[in-house]
């Protein structure tokens, strides 16, 4: 961050690190929590789901998980995708293609998986880590690791626990991969 601009002001690498690292952490955290989610919400064609079985399922699951109910949006994409993020207000995005490819129990498994990400605040950590790696060469020294595989496994475990089986999350993943492979 500012260490690059003010690099000539500091002759000691430790002084430079003491300014650059906190600045980078602050910038990446603000970007991860506020800027990127806000830009995404306002730049995509979406419709908030405010009623129906998806809304009711999310409402009930939120109570069961003892968490605030996220807003749920249907996005106009034929590719089956689902993702979520948490900033001041949590949001979950489900593509219309997801509803075309998956059965209801599989959609429920995907929703539970995304709710687990929201509950674990993993999207903010993922974005902050990404920006930390971009903006700070010192992040390599800190060994600040974030493994997507572990995060996905935790989210799957919650969906499996709440549904009582791994059948639906596994079949949903298989169908999504098949769709992606068919399109390529």
Rosetta blueprint (number, residue, H / E / L):
1 X L
2 X H
3 X H
4 X H
5 X H
6 X L
7 X H
8 X H
9 X H
10 X L
11 X L
12 X L
13 X H
14 X H
15 X H
16 X H
17 X H
18 X H
19 X H
20 X H
21 X H
22 X H
23 X H
24 X H
25 X H
26 X H
27 X H
28 X H
29 X H
30 X H
31 X H
32 X H
33 X H
34 X H
35 X H
36 X H
37 X H
38 X H
39 X H
40 X H
41 X H
42 X H
43 X H
44 X L
45 X L
46 X E
47 X E
48 X E
49 X L
50 X L
51 X L
52 X L
53 X H
54 X H
55 X H
56 X H
57 X H
58 X H
59 X H
60 X H
61 X H
62 X H
63 X H
64 X H
65 X L
66 X L
67 X L
68 X L
69 X L
70 X L
71 X E
72 X E
73 X E
74 X E
75 X E
76 X L
77 X L
78 X L
79 X L
80 X L
81 X L
82 X E
83 X E
84 X E
85 X E
86 X L
87 X L
88 X L
89 X L
90 X L
91 X E
92 X E
93 X E
94 X E
95 X E
96 X H
97 X H
98 X H
99 X H
100 X H
101 X H
102 X L
103 X L
104 X H
105 X H
106 X H
107 X H
108 X H
109 X H
110 X H
111 X H
112 X H
113 X H
114 X H
115 X H
116 X H
117 X H
118 X H
119 X H
120 X H
121 X L
122 X H
123 X H
124 X H
125 X H
126 X H
127 X H
128 X H
129 X H
130 X H
131 X H
132 X H
133 X H
134 X H
135 X H
136 X L
137 X L
138 X L
139 X H
140 X H
141 X H
142 X H
143 X L
144 X L
145 X L
146 X L
147 X L
148 X H
149 X H
150 X H
151 X H
152 X H
153 X H
154 X H
155 X H
156 X H
157 X H
158 X H
159 X H
160 X H
161 X H
162 X H
163 X H
164 X L
165 X L
166 X L
167 X H
168 X H
169 X H
170 X H
171 X H
172 X H
173 X H
174 X H
175 X H
176 X H
177 X H
178 X H
179 X H
180 X H
181 X H
182 X H
183 X H
184 X L
